[in-house]
Amino acid sequence: MPKSFLIAICAGLLSLVAAMPALNGAPGGLLLFYVAALPIYLTGFAYGVTAGTVATLSGFVAALVLGGVLVAGVFALVHLLPAWTVIRQAMLQRTAPDGHTEWMAPGPIVAGLSGMAATMMLLAGLVFYANGTGLSTIVTDRLTDVLAAVSPNTPQAARDEMVALYGPLLPASLGSSWVIMALVSAAVAQAFLARMGRNLRPTPRYANMVLPEWISWAMVETALVSLVASGEVQFLARNLTLALAVPFFLLGLAVIHHWARRVRNGTLALVAVYFLIFIVGWAGLLVTAAVGVLEQWGGIRHRLTGPAGGTSPHDD
């Protein structure tokens, strides 16, 4: 058996070990769960798609044997599926006419993950709707049960307020977290391997990210539906819109980084912007996503290019 396969099997098992505390409901396991897929990304980016596939399969089989179908399914859906998808897409390459190797750009990968999250959300909504129970009802009931379990001493009125506050956007929050979690793990793995000189592909210029056109139209369509529909359809369309807005949030951050490279004290400016986004919460996220939309349709970075020289950004 090749050495890379042995490493891949160990990576899959290590990923499961990191995820198991949270899957079993152990307190303090959330942080490890968030980075549980990191060994799989490291394996895939260092040894290729085949090794990444072996790591994914070994993690799934081990989860199935040790935890059963439910644990294996959750582990696969949350970590293994996005990890394998990102590794497979990131390792795609072709030879350009001038002879150099072109690798899959980050823009389509980011858009693809958000599309997957939106697709799973849409399927869940359709299944629950077909069974006579809307997704909004399921979310409200489950969130009510969770709050009752974790804070039984909290007054019922306060718990109801929390459900009313967080319930309408909970699917979008979970889908967005799923995408961000996968992308953060992938970026950390690539940065670590590049520092060690073990990366197979060059690290892309994230600040030059360009999104495919289809993600724009998908978000516009769901946004329009959320404005004209009502009830269950509006609930689903609103959450789909926010899930599809994640790539535009990241594109907005890319614009901000592009701008920071062209101003004095750019690092300080970046820290201030990130702090402001963190402080204002949802409003900051939406404004940043709006900047990404303007970039996608209007080319803000092209207009910013000038004082520092250079060419228009292109995804690479």
Secondary structure by P-SEA (a helix, b strand, c coil): ccaaaaaaaaaaaaaaaaacccccccccaaaaaaacaaaaaaaaaaccaaaaaaaaaaaaaaaaacccaaaaaaaaaccaaaaaaaaaaaabbbbccccccccccaaaaaaaaaaaaaaaaaaaaaaaaaacccaaaaaaaaaaaaaaaacccccaaaaaaaaaaccccaaaaaaaaaaaaaaaaaaaaaaaaaaaccccccccccccccccaaaaaaaaaaaaaaaccccaaaaaaaaaaaaaaaaaaaaaaaaaaaaaacccaaaaaaaaaaaaaaaacaaaaaaaaaaaaaaacccccccccccccccccccc
